Amino acid sequence: MAESRQVFQDAPGQQVQAMQQGEDPALAPFLQMLDDHVSAHPERLQPMTTDLAAHLEDLVGAVDVDLNAPLETDGEEDEDRASL
């Protein structure tokens, strides 16, 4: 099993604190918000149809995403656009 590495998170006005990889302080509140919303409005849930799946594939099917690639840091995206 791969060794867990330290990831650092900066909060305004606070010292940088070490965080274990995989811990995301925003994930639990986000999932709770989704749970609350689905519980309060189950009538808004829609089944995943083949038409919807085909529409989503049309929208993003040509996008190749490497989920293991490192994320770009601030500024890199602007530099990439400038070179086009």
N, C-alpha and C positions, 0 to 999 in steps of 0.2 A: 504494500500500500504506500502511496506517495506521502512524503512528509509534509505536514501542514506548515505553511509559511506565515510570517507576520505581515499584516496589511495595516497601513496607518491611515487613520481618519482624522481630519481636522475639523473641529467645531469652532465657530466664531467665538473668540474670547476665552477659549479653553486650550489647555495643553494638548498636543498631539498624543493620542493614546493608542497603544497596540491593540489590534483586533485580530482574532484568528480568522484565517481564510474560511469563507462560507458563512460567517456571521454577518448579517446585514440588519442594522438597526431599523431600517425602514420596512423590511419584509413583513414582520409580524403585524404592525399596525395596518399595512396595506391589505394583508390577507383578512384581518378582522373587519376592515371596511367592506371588502367584498362579501364576506359572510353576512354582515349586517344588512347590506343592500339586497342580497339574494333572499335572505329571510324575510325582509320587509316587503319585497316585491317579486314573489315567485312567478307571478303572471307575466313578467317581462322576459323570462327565460325563453329562448327559442331553440328548437332542435337544429343541429348541424345537418343541413340537407346537402345533397349532391350538387344542387345548383349553387349554393353558397360556397361550398368547397371549390367548385370550378371558378367562381367569381374571384375568390381569394387567390387561387392559382394564377389567374389572369393578371391580377394586380401585382403579385410579388414573385411569380414563378421564375422570372428571368434573373432574379437577384440571387447571387451566389454568396452565401454567408458561411464563414468559418467560425463556428462558435468557440473554437480554441485559440483563435488569433487574439493577440493583445489589443486592448482598446487604444485608440489614438489619444494623445494628450492634447491639451488646449493649444491651439495655434496650428497644429499639423493639418487640420481640415482646411483652414483658410489658405495655407501654403499650397495644398494640393489644388484648390480651385484656381489660384492665381497662375498655376502652371498650365492650365488648360487653354 
